[in-house]
Amino acid sequence: MTSSHVLFIPGVLMIGMFLGFVLGGRAVRNQIAMQDKRDADREAARTKRDADRAARKAAAAEAPATPEDAPKIESETKPGKVVSVKTEAKSEPKAGAKSDAKAKSDKPRGKSV
């Protein structure tokens, strides 16, 4: 090992540390700026969403309930007696009925012997 290595190796290490410090600082500043921008965008979206919710809530409170909102009822009547009542409602599956997804999962898997 010659005497030039005594100066050359520490010099290269010092230059590498300096460049890493400069480039690393720039990367950190960019990351902080990006995070601040993201936080500002989120806050703006949150404020807009809250304002929209408040506007919808105020509009719902001001709107009177209309008969159109109530379910429609049709009845067949005979004098003095109701024969049947039909309402518009979503049909729900029977309690004992299996859904298609459930029926498919009950099938045996693999090769049958």
trRosetta pair geometry for C-beta under 8 A, 3 or more apart (Angstrom, degrees):
i j d omega theta_ij theta_ji phi_ij phi_ji
1 5 5.1 -81 -172 46 95 150
2 5 5.7 117 63 -5 65 96
3 6 5.5 -35 -167 14 53 119
3 7 7.7 32 147 -1 69 97
4 7 6.2 -63 -163 45 45 98
4 8 5.4 40 147 -24 78 119
5 8 5.3 -58 -123 44 35 110
5 9 5.5 29 -180 -18 74 109
6 9 7.4 -39 -126 31 11 101
6 10 7.5 -5 163 5 45 112
7 10 6.7 -72 -153 48 29 99
7 11 5.8 31 157 -25 67 119
8 11 5.7 -63 -147 37 25 115
8 12 6.4 23 160 -18 65 106
9 12 6.0 -52 -146 34 29 108
9 13 6.5 28 155 -16 62 107
10 13 5.5 -56 -147 40 35 114
10 14 6.2 38 154 -22 68 104
11 14 5.8 -54 -147 35 30 111
11 15 6.5 28 154 -17 64 105
12 15 5.8 -53 -147 37 32 110
12 16 6.3 34 153 -19 65 107
13 16 5.7 -55 -147 38 30 113
13 17 6.3 30 155 -19 65 105
14 17 5.8 -53 -146 36 31 110
14 18 6.4 31 154 -20 64 106
15 18 5.7 -55 -148 36 31 112
15 19 6.4 27 155 -15 65 106
16 19 5.9 -56 -145 39 29 107
16 20 6.2 30 156 -18 64 109
17 20 5.7 -56 -145 40 30 112
17 21 6.2 33 155 -23 64 106
18 21 5.7 -54 -149 33 29 113
18 22 6.5 25 155 -15 64 106
19 22 5.8 -55 -146 38 32 108
19 23 6.0 19 162 -7 68 112
20 23 6.1 -60 -135 47 26 101
20 24 5.5 27 164 -20 64 116
21 24 5.9 -56 -136 41 21 110
21 25 6.2 24 160 -22 59 109
22 25 6.0 -57 -151 33 24 110
22 26 6.7 23 153 -17 61 106
23 26 5.7 -52 -150 34 34 113
23 27 6.5 35 152 -19 65 105
24 27 5.6 -54 -148 36 34 112
24 28 6.3 33 154 -19 66 105
25 28 5.7 -54 -147 36 32 111
25 29 6.4 33 154 -19 65 104
26 29 5.8 -54 -149 36 31 111
26 30 6.4 31 153 -17 64 106
27 30 5.7 -54 -149 37 31 111
27 31 6.3 33 152 -20 65 107
28 31 5.6 -54 -147 37 32 113
28 32 6.3 32 154 -19 65 105
29 32 5.8 -53 -146 36 31 110
29 33 6.3 31 154 -18 64 106
30 33 5.7 -55 -147 37 31 111
30 34 6.3 30 155 -19 65 107
31 34 5.7 -55 -147 37 30 111
31 35 6.3 30 154 -18 65 106
32 35 5.7 -54 -146 37 31 111
32 36 6.3 33 154 -20 65 105
33 36 5.7 -53 -147 36 31 112
33 37 6.4 31 154 -19 64 106
34 37 5.7 -54 -148 36 31 112
34 38 6.3 33 152 -19 65 106
35 38 5.6 -53 -146 37 32 113
35 39 6.3 33 154 -19 65 105
36 39 5.7 -54 -147 37 30 111
36 40 6.3 31 154 -19 64 106
37 40 5.7 -54 -148 37 31 111
37 41 6.4 32 153 -19 65 105
38 41 5.7 -53 -147 36 31 111
38 42 6.4 31 154 -18 64 106
39 42 5.7 -54 -147 37 31 111
39 43 6.3 31 154 -19 65 106
40 43 5.7 -54 -146 37 31 111
40 44 6.3 32 154 -19 64 105
41 44 5.7 -54 -148 36 31 111
41 45 6.3 29 154 -17 65 107
42 45 5.7 -56 -147 39 31 110
42 46 6.1 32 153 -21 66 107
43 46 5.6 -53 -144 37 31 113
43 47 6.3 33 155 -20 64 105
44 47 5.8 -52 -147 35 30 111
44 48 6.3 29 154 -17 64 107
45 48 5.7 -55 -146 38 31 111
45 49 6.1 32 155 -20 65 108
46 49 5.7 -54 -144 38 29 112
46 50 6.3 29 156 -18 64 107
47 50 5.9 -55 -147 37 29 110
47 51 6.3 29 154 -19 63 107
48 51 5.7 -56 -148 37 30 111
48 52 6.4 31 153 -20 65 105
49 52 5.7 -53 -147 35 31 112
49 53 6.4 32 154 -19 64 105
50 53 5.7 -53 -147 36 32 112
50 54 6.3 32 154 -18 65 105
51 54 5.7 -53 -146 37 31 111
51 55 6.3 32 153 -20 64 106
52 55 5.7 -55 -147 36 31 111
52 56 6.4 28 155 -16 65 105
53 56 5.8 -55 -147 38 31 109
53 57 6.2 30 154 -20 65 108
54 57 5.6 -54 -145 38 30 112
54 58 6.2 31 155 -18 65 107
55 58 5.8 -54 -145 38 30 110
55 59 6.2 29 155 -18 64 107
56 59 5.6 -55 -145 38 31 111
56 60 6.2 31 155 -19 65 107
57 60 5.8 -54 -147 37 30 111
57 61 6.4 29 153 -19 63 107
58 61 5.7 -54 -146 36 31 110
58 62 6.3 25 157 -16 65 109
59 62 5.9 -58 -144 39 30 107
59 63 6.2 29 158 -23 65 109
60 63 6.0 -52 -141 32 29 109
65 69 5.9 -89 -164 41 80 143
66 69 5.5 113 65 -7 71 95
67 70 5.5 -46 -160 24 54 115
71 87 5.4 33 146 -169 131 106
71 88 5.6 -165 -162 59 91 83
71 89 6.7 7 -140 -70 144 82
72 87 7.2 156 82 -149 52 59
72 88 5.1 41 49 5 92 120
73 85 6.3 -18 -166 -168 102 100
73 86 7.4 149 -158 78 52 51
73 87 5.5 -20 -104 -98 74 82
74 85 7.6 151 80 -159 47 52
74 86 4.8 -15 63 62 97 102
74 87 7.9 -180 24 -80 68 37
75 82 5.7 -44 -174 -146 128 106
75 83 7.8 140 177 48 80 70
75 84 7.0 -179 -147 90 63 47
75 85 5.0 -20 -102 -106 93 71
75 86 7.4 -179 -82 21 42 70
76 82 7.8 113 76 -165 51 62
76 83 4.8 -47 96 60 97 116
76 84 5.4 21 39 48 106 86
77 81 7.0 160 -161 85 73 45
77 82 5.5 -43 -107 -108 85 57
77 83 6.5 -179 -107 5 26 87
78 81 4.9 -6 65 63 98 94
78 83 5.8 81 -11 -46 97 108
82 85 6.5 14 166 -53 127 95
93 97 4.8 -123 175 75 104 125
93 99 6.7 -94 -68 -79 174 80
94 97 4.2 93 58 -10 91 111
98 102 4.4 -126 -174 91 98 121
98 103 4.9 123 113 -61 123 85
98 106 7.4 -15 -178 -16 161 138
99 102 4.7 93 54 8 78 103
99 103 6.9 -144 94 -7 39 87
100 103 5.6 -55 -145 37 32 111
100 104 6.3 32 156 -20 65 105
101 104 5.9 -55 -150 35 29 111
101 105 6.5 24 154 -17 63 108
102 105 5.8 -59 -149 37 32 109
102 106 6.7 36 151 -27 64 103
103 106 5.8 -53 -153 25 34 113
103 107 7.8 48 149 -34 59 90
104 107 6.1 -37 -168 3 41 114
108 112 6.7 91 95 -88 136 92
